[in-house]
Amino acid sequence: MTKKQVVMMAIEKRITWLRAADILGVTPRHMRRLKRGYEQNGCGVFRDHRGGSVRRKRIPVEVLERLCRLRREQYYDCSVQHFHEKVTEKHGISLSYTWTKHVLQAAGLAEKEAGRGKYRRRRERRPMVGMLIHMDASTHEWLPGLPADLVVTLDDADGRILYARFVEQEGTLSTMEALYHVLSRRGRFCELYTDRGSHFCHTSKAGEGPDEEQEGQVARALKMLGIRQILARSPEARGRSERAFGTIQGRLPQELRIAGVRDYEAANRYLEQEFVPDFNRRFTVKPAERASAFTPMVGIDLSLLLSAQHERIVRKDNTVTFEKLILQLEPSRDRMHFVRCPVVVHEFYNGTLGVSYQGRLLSRYN
């Protein structure tokens, strides 16, 4: 333990100054000299000044005490980077990130990072937005005692979050809702990068790769849209998405706590209005090319396409059965009836149902 760490413990009032003198093996009189010198000259009192190099300017002890108090009482669960942003923007403490980190580590209020592993080559970002979209979900206790899934889509070129929403459980309908949001607001993109969850792909034999031919709901929708699906084979392969979720998990629970959010309905509003714009402002990068690979969606009914579809045959009383429900078809001006016609039952992401015939919606049910 260094002299600086012992003095910081005394300033934090975790130990007495007499106890600090015992730890350093100096007399109480010399400990008082060190305390007075630290208050006057900062960390310079612990260094040999014969080298002639420029030293840090003195930081008042009151500032250090306030910094440690904010960390201990209000921002105890924030990362050092997140904490530094809060104290500089909201509390007017003008300290560099590095100096803030050193102070917190010396006071025992932040842990030092572990050493990095072996060298890995980083995959270059796609040059234009709209070329590759990452989609993933994270199960986490975002609110105390209320675990949920956070579904996020982000662009590979600039790291911008395009969609984020809390759902009870990730699945086909939550994926359709995320795709609808991106396609309706941005346009069609080229590729979608996902994990190998059961709603994204089907694997016939355990331990082997996904089947060559995928017939799931998400795979069907992507094929009809002309979007190529890329299935990752390990979490490390989705490093950019994993790092983004690491940042989100290190910030969002704390932001929700500070904002006083107690339920996921309010959390979704906070995501859209506060967190996502702030995240994009801080962490997006400039893409290599200014052009966009997004193309407008014209003449396509996305609500029908981006739904879970189930084929059925209309019964003699113009009804369709679906999961113990009987759906009555309304009379149509185009046909007298739809008996024995092959129709499609649609599960929309908002929880409603619909029945279509030859691509035209006949009825919708809440």
Phi and psi in degrees as a GROMACS rama.xvg file:
@    title "Ramachandran Plot"
@    xaxis  label "Phi"
@    yaxis  label "Psi"
@TYPE xy
-82.2079  166.155  THR-2
-60.2909  -39.2438  LYS-3
-62.3249  -41.787  LYS-4
-65.3547  -39.7396  GLN-5
-65.0799  -44.2339  VAL-6
-64.5537  -39.1738  VAL-7
-63.4504  -35.7502  MET-8
-64.7716  -36.5407  MET-9
-70.5883  -40.0314  ALA-10
-63.4901  -37.7952  ILE-11
-71.6537  -7.11048  GLU-12
64.8732  26.134  LYS-13
-79.712  -24.9814  ARG-14
-137.303  162.642  ILE-15
-83.4093  163.976  THR-16
-67.3238  -32.5904  TRP-17
-65.5759  -39.8154  LEU-18
-65.3405  -37.5489  ARG-19
-63.3087  -38.2047  ALA-20
-63.358  -39.9688  ALA-21
-63.7675  -40.6972  ASP-22
-64.8407  -40.9197  ILE-23
-80.7831  -11.2652  LEU-24
72.3582  34.6578  GLY-25
-121.26  166.544  VAL-26
-77.119  156.546  THR-27
-56.9116  -34.2885  PRO-28
-63.9458  -43.5327  ARG-29
-69.8236  -31.6333  HIS-30
-63.3864  -37.5458  MET-31
-65.5521  -35.6158  ARG-32
-62.6365  -44.5052  ARG-33
-63.165  -41.6918  LEU-34
-63.1738  -46.0158  LYS-35
-65.6017  -40.3711  ARG-36
-65.6781  -35.7019  GLY-37
-67.6625  -41.4491  TYR-38
-64.1796  -29.6165  GLU-39
-89.9032  -39.2444  GLN-40
-121.71  3.1782  ASN-41
68.0484  -145.327  GLY-42
-67.728  -13.4041  CYS-43
-60.4067  -22.4573  GLY-44
-66.7818  -20.1116  VAL-45
-95.2564  -0.0113295  PHE-46
-113.741  158.181  ARG-47
-86.04  115.651  ASP-48
-87.8749  8.98931  HIS-49
-75.1775  -11.2513  ARG-50
-72.999  -22.3996  GLY-51
79.9885  5.51935  GLY-52
-81.2858  159.111  SER-53
-73.0787  132.985  VAL-54
-104.071  164.321  ARG-55
-65.699  148.484  ARG-56
-71.1514  152.868  LYS-57
-68.7697  136.141  ARG-58
-110.702  126.014  ILE-59
-56.9591  144.744  PRO-60
-61.3417  -33.57  VAL-61
-60.7384  -37.1393  GLU-62
-66.5878  -42.2255  VAL-63
-64.2253  -41.5598  LEU-64
-63.7547  -41.341  GLU-65
-66.083  -40.2744  ARG-66
-60.5846  -47.2021  LEU-67
-67.8252  -34.8324  CYS-68
-67.7576  -41.3759  ARG-69
-63.0959  -40.5322  LEU-70
-64.2008  -42.239  ARG-71
-76.2615  -36.4796  ARG-72
-98.6906  -34.9737  GLU-73
-115.247  -38.2205  GLN-74
-118.558  40.1862  TYR-75
-66.2668  -26.3241  TYR-76
-105.231  11.8013  ASP-77
-89.846  151.811  CYS-78
-69.1575  166.046  SER-79
-63.3181  -41.3089  VAL-80
-63.1351  -45.1095  GLN-81
-63.1829  -43.2249  HIS-82
-62.2688  -42.0438  PHE-83
-63.0796  -39.1782  HIS-84
-63.8783  -40.7373  GLU-85
-66.3997  -47.013  LYS-86
-72.0398  -28.7622  VAL-87
-80.2751  -34.8739  THR-88
-87.3677  -34.7266  GLU-89
-107.608  -21.3868  LYS-90
-118.279  0.355547  HIS-91
67.7481  25.6654  GLY-92
-92.5748  114.776  ILE-93
-96.2887  87.1882  SER-94
-131.127  148.538  LEU-95
-70.7418  159.78  SER-96
-62.4183  -42.9934  TYR-97
-63.5354  -44.213  THR-98
-65.8813  -39.0466  TRP-99
-60.8901  -43.3509  THR-100
-63.071  -43.7245  LYS-101
-63.6162  -39.6657  HIS-102
-64.2242  -45.8016  VAL-103
-65.6377  -39.9087  LEU-104
-67.0762  -38.9647  GLN-105
-67.0358  -32.397  ALA-106
-84.6178  -0.150665  ALA-107
75.001  19.7127  GLY-108
-103.071  4.53191  LEU-109
-152.637  142.28  ALA-110
-92.8624  148.716  GLU-111
-77.3895  143.156  LYS-112
-71.0626  146.603  GLU-113
-71.7175  158.08  ALA-114
-65  149.388  GLY-115
-74.9294  157.308  ARG-116
-82.7824  -154.331  GLY-117
-72.6898  164.546  LYS-118
-69.1815  133.567  TYR-119
-132.334  138.882  ARG-120
-81.7237  131.588  ARG-121
-81.8634  136.182  ARG-122
-76.6111  132.733  ARG-123
-69.0731  146.066  GLU-124
-68.2349  155.227  ARG-125
-67.3286  143.894  ARG-126
-71.7433  -27.1295  PRO-127
-123.534  146.933  MET-128
-66.8875  147.011  VAL-129
90.2953  -2.33908  GLY-130
-83.3401  -40.1724  MET-131
-141.972  127.617  LEU-132
-116.462  130.651  ILE-133
-92.2029  136.492  HIS-134
-130.998  128.693  MET-135
-155.752  165.916  ASP-136
-136.172  150.394  ALA-137
-129.456  125.57  SER-138
-88.6142  121.135  THR-139
-156.7  156.889  HIS-140
-85.5468  76.5919  GLU-141
-66.4256  -35.5437  TRP-142
-115.759  143.997  LEU-143
-55.8107  122.929  PRO-144
75.7059  6.65572  GLY-145
-131.271  80.4383  LEU-146
-69.0193  147.052  PRO-147
-157.784  172.194  ALA-148
-102.795  135.147  ASP-149
-107.416  115.186  LEU-150
-93.8456  128.503  VAL-151
-134.724  136.851  VAL-152
-120.435  136.409  THR-153
-140.874  152.846  LEU-154
-84.7584  134.909  ASP-155
-70.4341  -30.3595  ASP-156
-69.9171  -42.0044  ALA-157
-122.996  -1.68264  ASP-158
73.3746  14.637  GLY-159
-76.8782  134.125  ARG-160
-75.5096  121.514  ILE-161
-94.5404  -24.9763  LEU-162
-157.676  139.305  TYR-163
-152.692  132.313  ALA-164
-159.531  142.43  ARG-165
-83.3798  134.527  PHE-166
-133.41  159.349  VAL-167
-64.206  -42.5076  GLU-168
-153.932  134.741  GLN-169
-64.9558  140.846  GLU-170
-171.663  -162.047  GLY-171
-64.6177  -47.0604  THR-172
-68.3353  -37.2963  LEU-173
-65.578  -34.5412  SER-174
-67.2397  -42.1749  THR-175
-62.2213  -39.7452  MET-176
-64.0765  -41.8862  GLU-177
-64.473  -42.2636  ALA-178
-64.4245  -41.0515  LEU-179
-61.4322  -41.284  TYR-180
-61.7077  -46.6501  HIS-181
-70.2195  -45.7727  VAL-182
-67.4307  -38.1606  LEU-183
-74.6416  -29.7432  SER-184
-97.6551  -32.7191  ARG-185
-107.098  -40.5483  ARG-186
118.958  -179.719  GLY-187
-74.0108  137.578  ARG-188
-111.028  178.759  PHE-189
-91.3988  -47.8321  CYS-190
-137.927  149.982  GLU-191
-123.157  125.318  LEU-192
-105.185  118.588  TYR-193
-135.263  171.967  THR-194
-83.4445  -169.286  ASP-195
-106.093  42.3818  ARG-196
-63.9934  159.224  GLY-197
-64.9011  -25.8714  SER-198
-82.6466  -11.4111  HIS-199
-95.5856  -34.2882  PHE-200
-155.514  167.112  CYS-201
-118.911  132.602  HIS-202
-119.558  114.748  THR-203
-71.1358  -42.1246  SER-204
-116.415  129.599  LYS-205
-63.8158  139.875  ALA-206
88.2482  -9.03019  GLY-207
-107.464  172.747  GLU-208
-74.3498  172.091  GLY-209
-62.5335  155.855  PRO-210
-62.2791  150.045  ASP-211
-63.5639  -44.3093  GLU-212
-102.097  117.958  GLU-213
-103.564  131.921  GLN-214
-123.009  19.1763  GLU-215
-73.7434  172.041  GLY-216
-64.8988  -44.4579  GLN-217
-67.9761  -43.8945  VAL-218
-61.5065  -39.9628  ALA-219
-61.4791  -46.7558  ARG-220
-63.1738  -41.1749  ALA-221
-66.1984  -39.14  LEU-222
-63.2419  -42.4369  LYS-223
-67.23  -28.2204  MET-224
-86.2042  -10.3566  LEU-225
75.4666  28.7071  GLY-226
-103.198  126.166  ILE-227
-78.92  132.943  ARG-228
-100.822  128.266  GLN-229
-110.063  122.965  ILE-230
-101.817  120.21  LEU-231
-74.8172  147.671  ALA-232
-102.333  -3.07391  ARG-233
-162.336  157.564  SER-234
-60.0151  -33.6595  PRO-235
-64.0605  -28.8082  GLU-236
-67.4691  -26.3127  ALA-237
-101.957  44.2792  ARG-238
-57.3955  -39.3932  GLY-239
-65.3134  -41.3602  ARG-240
-69.1836  -39.6544  SER-241
-64.366  -40.0037  GLU-242
-66.9026  -37.3381  ARG-243
-63.1867  -42.3094  ALA-244
-67.9169  -32.5146  PHE-245
-61.3305  -41.5486  GLY-246
-66.3228  -42.3005  THR-247
-64.9719  -44.0541  ILE-248
-66.0886  -27.3476  GLN-249
-83.5403  -5.99303  GLY-250
-124.499  -45.7365  ARG-251
-63.0028  -46.0914  LEU-252
-57.8152  -38.7641  PRO-253
-68.57  -40.3022  GLN-254
-62.8704  -41.5892  GLU-255
-65.3408  -38.8793  LEU-256
-65.5742  -45.2075  ARG-257
-65.4291  -35.9848  ILE-258
-78.3139  -7.21682  ALA-259
75.773  27.1074  GLY-260
-79.0458  132.963  VAL-261
-119.514  -15.9122  ARG-262
-137.195  163.931  ASP-263
-77.9249  -19.4988  TYR-264
-65.8154  -45.1573  GLU-265
-69.8132  -31.9445  ALA-266
-65.1467  -37.1772  ALA-267
-66.3475  -36.583  ASN-268
-66.6172  -39.3981  ARG-269
-65.5367  -38.3689  TYR-270
-57.3299  -51.442  LEU-271
-69.589  -39.5569  GLU-272
-90.4873  -30.7817  GLN-273
-119.056  -57.3529  GLU-274
-70.1808  -50.5663  PHE-275
-61.7269  -46.8657  VAL-276
-59.4479  -39.1313  PRO-277
-68.6899  -40.2054  ASP-278
-61.5793  -46.7462  PHE-279
-65.3167  -34.3473  ASN-280
-66.9036  -35.2141  ARG-281
-86.9844  -37.0424  ARG-282
-115.874  -8.60792  PHE-283
-72.1027  149.646  THR-284
-117.302  166.412  VAL-285
-82.4491  123.085  LYS-286
-66.975  159.988  PRO-287
-64.1864  -33.7972  ALA-288
-124.536  146.658  GLU-289
-79.8102  -18.1904  ARG-290
-69.2918  165.906  ALA-291
-123.842  139.648  SER-292
-93.3889  -1.11622  ALA-293
-69.5777  136.712  PHE-294
-121.424  137.999  THR-295
-62.2605  146.38  PRO-296
-95.1532  107.488  MET-297
-120.391  132.139  VAL-298
74.1352  19.7648  GLY-299
-122.513  128.801  ILE-300
-84.5966  95.3178  ASP-301
-65.9804  -31.0482  LEU-302
-63.4046  -36.4479  SER-303
-76.3689  -41.9419  LEU-304
-66.8464  -43.2513  LEU-305
-93.8208  63.7071  LEU-306
-144.692  156.212  SER-307
-75.5253  123.9  ALA-308
-112.485  139.165  GLN-309
-137.706  125.022  HIS-310
-80.4746  137.242  GLU-311
-141.369  163.77  ARG-312
-113.553  131.566  ILE-313
-70.5146  134.076  VAL-314
-79.6317  175.475  ARG-315
-65.8919  -24.5008  LYS-316
-96.3981  23.1996  ASP-317
56.6706  44.1403  ASN-318
-124.783  160.94  THR-319
-132.043  135.577  VAL-320
-97.4277  140.263  THR-321
-154.483  112.223  PHE-322
48.6771  57.0873  GLU-323
67.1447  10.7532  LYS-324
-105.584  148.378  LEU-325
-113.131  115.83  ILE-326
-102.364  116.396  LEU-327
-87.5256  126.041  GLN-328
-81.9533  136.762  LEU-329
-80.3921  155.372  GLU-330
-60.826  146.61  PRO-331
-121.222  149.187  SER-332
-74.9385  -22.0031  ARG-333
-85.5224  -29.6762  ASP-334
-138.117  150.989  ARG-335
-71.3247  -37.0848  MET-336
-158.995  171.072  HIS-337
-122.553  27.1337  PHE-338
-59.898  132.565  VAL-339
65.3373  13.7392  ARG-340
-84.4078  140.2  CYS-341
-77.7829  119.874  PRO-342
-121.74  171.858  VAL-343
-122.64  127.906  VAL-344
-92.8098  128.034  VAL-345
-107.962  130.784  HIS-346
-100.141  109.75  GLU-347
-83.9054  154.747  PHE-348
-66.1919  -18.965  TYR-349
-87.2458  7.26673  ASN-350
94.7996  -4.0053  GLY-351
-89.9602  166.918  THR-352
-119.315  159.923  LEU-353
-152.27  157.574  GLY-354
-126.284  128.333  VAL-355
-124.519  154.469  SER-356
-134.417  120.311  TYR-357
54.8346  42.8679  GLN-358
81.008  5.08517  GLY-359
-117.222  128.76  ARG-360
-72.8474  124.724  LEU-361
-92.7475  -44.2602  LEU-362
-148.444  153.047  SER-363
-129.144  141.093  ARG-364
-129.664  135.532  TYR-365
